[in-house]
Amino acid sequence: MFTRTAFIQLVLPIALVAGPIATHASPPVSIEIEAPFANDDQPLLDERGWELLLELTVKDEDVLGFWIEPNFANREQTNDMGYLVFDDPDGCFSLFNRTAPSICIDLYGPDIREDPSLAPRDETYIEFDPDIDQPGVPDFQGNPDLRDLLTDSEGSGSPFFAANIGGSSVLVPVGPYTGIDKDDGYGFGVDDDLPGLVLLLNAGPGIAYPIVEAAVMGFTQPEPLVLRNLAGLVTSVSYELSDYKTFPGRGRKSGTTIEVSKFMISLHVPANLVRNILAIDNCVGGTPESWACNDAPLYRRDGSDLQESGEVGQTARQLAAAVLEETELELIAYMVSGTAKAQLEDLNDDGKVNIDDAHADPEITVLSDQASITVSQFESFACGDDGNNFFLADLDGNGMTTEEACP
C-alpha cells in the first residue's frame, strides 16, 4: 500500500496527490556529498580508509508516498525492499511482492496475482533497503536478483591482466578485493540496496576494459568510453522516513522549513579503487639477448598508448606511489529511477561519462542533478603494498621485468 511518511498507522490509504515526474520544476531528488569535506576546496586523503558519504533528500510534497508490504524496509526483513514512489500513471503498483493490489486485479485480471509482469512497469521510484555490506561477508538483505550479480563470476570483480614476471606471463587482479564469489552484495555494478544509484570514476578500475579472452581484460580504453557503476561497492545504506529541512541564506526560501525523506549512503573506500591502473616496466634497457635494467622504468596509465618515464632507480611500487600523489581524480554520483545500469557509455561522444549521457539515454529517467568531488591522495605504504593498482609489463621489448619483493 502507499502511505505518507506522516502516517503512523500503516493501514491508512493515501490520496495520489503528486503529479508526473516531468512536472517538477527541479529534479525531485537532491544529492549532496557530505564527506570528504574541505570547505569547498580539494581534500587530501590517505589512499586507504576514507569515506565517501552521500545524502539524498526528497521533499515529501513531491512524492506519492512509500510502498510497504506490510512494514517499512528494515534490517530484520530478508529480501523485502522499500519503494519511494514519485509517479504511477495507472495507479497499479507493479512491484508488489506479496498481495496484488485490488486496482491491479481490476485493470489486468486475476492472473496478475501469480504473474506481476502482466502490469506495466510504469512507476517512477527509488528502491531501497537499509543494509551494511562488506567484501566476503555473506549478505541476506537487498534485492536478491541484483545481489546475485555482485559476484566475480558474474563480472563484478576487479579486472585481470596478464603480468610479465621475470619473462613469464601470470594473470593478476588489479583493483580492490571484492569478495570473489561470496554472496556478499558487494562488487562492481548495481547496488542491491539502492539500485538507482550511479557512482562513476573516469579512471582505473572504474573503466570497463574490453575482454579479449576468458578472464583477461585488454589494457586499452574502450571507444566510446564505457565506465563501470561503482555503486555496488557501497558499504552502508540507511534512511529517515520523515525529517525537516530549513533553507539557510537570504533568498526567497530563507527560513522556510519543509518535510523531507532522506537516504544516507556510505562507501568506505577500499585500497586500489580511487586511483589509476598502471602497466609498469621496471626492467628497461638492453635487448632480449642482453637485457640490462639500467634505465628509468616506463609505464602506461589506464590503457593509454603513451609511455611516460619514471626516475632511474625507482621500483614499480615507488613509481605507482609517485603517480598517485601527482594525480587528481573525480568521483561522480547521481540517482535514476528504478534500476541503474551496471555500465554507462559515453553517448554524446565528449570523451567523458557523466549525467549528460544519462539524459541522452531514452531508457533512463534521471531523478537528481550530478554531485562530484575531486580528491588528491597519498600512498602511506612505501613497502608492503600488495601492488594491486599496477601490473608488470614488458613495455620496451627487451622481454623482461623484475619481480619485486619487500625486504
FENZI-V990997 format. One record per helix or strand of 3 or more residues. SS is the DSSP state (hx for helix, st for strand). FROM is the first residue (numbers start at 1). TO is the last residue. If there is no record, write none. Layout:
ss: (SS SS)
from: (FROM FROM)
to: (TO TO)
//
This chain:
ss: (hx st st st hx st st hx hx hx st hx hx st st st hx st st hx st st st st st st hx st st hx st st)
from: (21 29 44 51 60 65 82 102 110 116 123 144 152 159 168 197 204 211 226 231 236 257 278 284 291 298 316 328 343 355 371 390)
to: (23 35 46 59 62 67 88 108 113 118 128 149 154 165 174 201 206 213 228 233 246 268 281 286 295 301 325 336 345 359 378 392)
//
